[in-house]
Amino acid sequence: MRGSLCVVRFSQLKSGPYFLERFIFFSSTRAQNQTSRLILHSDKAGIVLAVTSRIWITLPFLLASAAFAQSTVPAGYKAVPFLSDKPVHTFKEAPKLQLEKGMDYVAVMETSKGRIVLDLYEADTPTSVNSFVWLARHHYYDGILFHRVIDKFVVQGGDPNTLEKDRNKWGQGGPGYSFGLEVRTKLNFEAKGVLGMARATSPDSNGSQFYITLDKVPNLNGAYTVFGKVTEGLDILDKITKYEPPEPKGTPDKIIKVTIAVKKK
């Protein structure tokens, strides 16, 4: 297929496999746009392909695409469905507790610098995790910037005001509701990669903003909620552009999407 370009799009089925929803073929002499069915799933032997119509793509390309699709959530976890098709940034009240008992929750955060996987502490800080999961399932974090990134301190994000041009408002936004602290003596900001809730002066002002530590920050202990930690992508944290608002120069990195996934404990 020299001189050609293939574009594919995958959709995940409820049962787990991936469906090749659309196949587009371009060449210098003709264009072909067809819908083709391709089921991709994995077992102990690796990736299994089941093609139901003729597809002009090489096997290595398919394998690479399949591996990328399967890596959306960590092995053993199942993605939780979104609750909206588009981002929702304003809510009238905090969500009711919707976390499933006996399930372990993780968040897969795709950023402009790479993927970060966060283990969420649903048992220790259910209110904070429940809110984060609720917002993520409404695409709340899609496109939001990391508006405060300080070396050896934190990467902070979660403010929908960063979708606006006025940088003086960055760091002041939220989801329309707030909740209190969930401080636990066993959970501290003792290392790089700790996930915490950001807030204003009031201890009851937790909302959508969060931060991830870039080093151990003991002065935050007891004053802010720890509700998770990075299990994959610590190196990505170092790549996120340093920035503090309202500095007019600089282009902060952003969150592309947050996907919630679960598995039985």
Stockholm file with secondary structure:
# STOCKHOLM 1.0

chainA/1-265         MRGSLCVVRFSQLKSGPYFLERFIFFSSTRAQNQTSRLILHSDKAGIVLAVTSRIWITLPFLLASAAFAQSTVPAGYKAVPFLSDKPVHTFKEAPKLQLEKGMDYVAVMETSKGRIVLDLYEADTPTSVNSFVWLARHHYYDGILFHRVIDKFVVQGGDPNTLEKDRNKWGQGGPGYSFGLEVRTKLNFEAKGVLGMARATSPDSNGSQFYITLDKVPNLNGAYTVFGKVTEGLDILDKITKYEPPEPKGTPDKIIKVTIAVKKK
#=GR chainA/1-265 SS CTTCEEEEEEEECTTSCEEEEEEEEECSSCEEEECCCEEEEEETTEEEEEESSCCCCCHHHHHHHHHHHHTTSCTTCEECCCSCSSCCCCCSSCCCCCCCTTEEEEEEEEETTEEEEEEECTTTCHHHHHHHHHHHHTTTTTTCBCCEECTTSEEEECCGGGGSSCGGGTTCCCSSCCBCCCCCTTCCCCSTTEEEECCCSSTTCBCSCEEEESSCCGGGTTTSCEEEEEEECHHHHHHSCCBCTTCSSCCCCBEEEEEEEEEEC
#=GC SS_cons         CTTCEEEEEEEECTTSCEEEEEEEEECSSCEEEECCCEEEEEETTEEEEEESSCCCCCHHHHHHHHHHHHTTSCTTCEECCCSCSSCCCCCSSCCCCCCCTTEEEEEEEEETTEEEEEEECTTTCHHHHHHHHHHHHTTTTTTCBCCEECTTSEEEECCGGGGSSCGGGTTCCCSSCCBCCCCCTTCCCCSTTEEEECCCSSTTCBCSCEEEESSCCGGGTTTSCEEEEEEECHHHHHHSCCBCTTCSSCCCCBEEEEEEEEEEC
//
